[in-house]
């Protein structure tokens, strides 16, 4: 069984910063992608940023230049540094990890952490 434990969400003023962390534990192996998604009420979950095991990253357009994703392969942990936060960044942020065999991949999600950007 695989567990993803997220931390780092909270309330921050516009222009502020937060750092999210997600640690994977359990029977996890051959991790491909680690990433962050976000969701607001009534909307679909959307990709924020993703990073491969080789460190290749991709970002959603709204966060480019403000957010940085990184990972520590030894700790099976992914981070999301969020700078210059805007009210429209307010959402529940979910960690996502894809892992498994070449012929059979698994996708798992964290429980979500709330990020609120407001005065």
C-alpha positions as CSV (number, residue, x, y, z in Angstrom):
1,X,0.0,0.0,0.0
2,X,1.3,3.4,-1.0
3,X,0.7,6.6,1.1
4,X,1.3,10.2,0.1
5,X,1.5,12.6,2.9
6,X,1.2,16.3,2.0
7,X,2.1,19.3,4.0
8,X,2.7,23.0,3.7
9,X,-0.6,24.5,2.8
10,X,-2.2,27.5,4.5
11,X,-3.3,31.1,4.3
12,X,-1.0,33.6,2.7
13,X,-1.3,37.2,1.5
14,X,-1.0,38.0,-2.2
15,X,2.6,38.2,-3.2
16,X,3.6,35.8,-0.5
17,X,5.2,32.3,-0.7
18,X,4.4,28.8,0.4
19,X,6.2,25.5,0.0
20,X,4.3,22.3,-0.4
21,X,5.8,18.9,0.3
22,X,4.6,15.4,-0.5
23,X,6.3,12.3,0.8
24,X,5.6,8.9,-0.7
25,X,5.9,5.8,1.4
26,X,5.0,2.1,1.4
27,X,5.3,-0.3,-1.5
28,X,6.3,2.3,-4.1
29,X,8.8,1.6,-6.8
30,X,10.0,2.8,-10.2
31,X,8.4,6.3,-9.8
32,X,7.9,8.0,-13.1
33,X,6.1,11.2,-12.5
34,X,5.6,13.2,-9.4
35,X,3.4,16.2,-9.6
36,X,0.9,18.6,-8.2
37,X,-2.6,19.3,-9.3
38,X,-5.2,21.8,-7.9
39,X,-8.9,22.0,-7.8
40,X,-11.5,24.6,-6.9
41,X,-15.2,23.9,-6.2
42,X,-17.1,23.2,-9.3
43,X,-14.0,22.9,-11.5
44,X,-12.0,19.9,-12.7
45,X,-8.7,19.1,-11.2
46,X,-5.9,20.7,-13.2
47,X,-2.2,20.1,-13.6
48,X,0.0,22.6,-11.8
49,X,3.5,21.1,-12.3
50,X,5.1,17.7,-12.9
51,X,8.6,16.3,-12.7
52,X,10.1,13.1,-14.1
53,X,12.6,10.9,-12.4
54,X,15.2,12.6,-14.6
55,X,14.2,16.0,-13.4
56,X,12.4,17.1,-16.5
57,X,9.6,19.5,-15.5
58,X,6.5,21.0,-17.1
59,X,4.3,23.7,-15.7
60,X,0.8,25.0,-16.4
61,X,1.0,28.4,-18.0
62,X,-0.6,30.4,-15.1
63,X,2.2,29.3,-12.8
64,X,5.3,29.5,-15.0
65,X,7.9,31.7,-13.6
66,X,6.3,31.7,-10.1
67,X,6.2,28.1,-9.1
68,X,9.1,25.6,-9.0
69,X,8.8,21.9,-8.7
70,X,11.6,19.7,-7.4
71,X,12.0,16.2,-6.1
72,X,14.3,14.2,-3.8
73,X,14.5,10.7,-5.3
74,X,16.2,9.3,-2.3
75,X,13.3,10.4,-0.1
76,X,10.5,9.8,-2.6
77,X,9.5,13.4,-1.9
78,X,8.3,16.1,-4.2
79,X,8.2,19.8,-3.4
80,X,6.4,22.8,-4.9
81,X,7.8,26.2,-4.1
82,X,5.1,28.8,-4.8
83,X,6.2,32.4,-5.0
84,X,4.3,35.6,-6.0
85,X,1.0,34.0,-5.0
86,X,-2.2,35.4,-6.4
87,X,-5.8,35.0,-5.2
88,X,-6.5,32.9,-8.2
89,X,-4.0,30.3,-6.9
90,X,-6.4,29.6,-4.1
91,X,-7.3,25.9,-4.4
92,X,-6.9,22.5,-2.9
93,X,-3.6,21.1,-4.0
94,X,-3.1,17.4,-4.6
95,X,0.1,15.4,-4.9
96,X,0.1,12.8,-7.6
97,X,2.6,10.0,-8.2
98,X,2.8,7.5,-11.0
99,X,4.9,4.4,-10.5
100,X,5.1,0.7,-11.2
101,X,6.2,-1.7,-13.8
102,X,6.8,-0.9,-17.5
103,X,3.7,-2.9,-18.4
104,X,1.6,-1.8,-15.5
105,X,1.5,1.6,-14.0
106,X,-0.2,2.9,-10.9
107,X,-1.5,6.3,-10.2
108,X,-2.0,7.5,-6.6
109,X,-3.2,10.8,-5.0
110,X,-2.6,12.6,-1.7
111,X,-5.4,13.7,0.5
112,X,-5.0,17.4,-0.6
113,X,-3.8,20.5,1.2
114,X,-5.6,23.8,1.1
115,X,-3.9,26.9,-0.2
116,X,-5.7,30.2,0.4
117,X,-4.3,33.5,-1.0
118,X,-6.2,36.4,0.5
119,X,-5.8,39.6,2.4
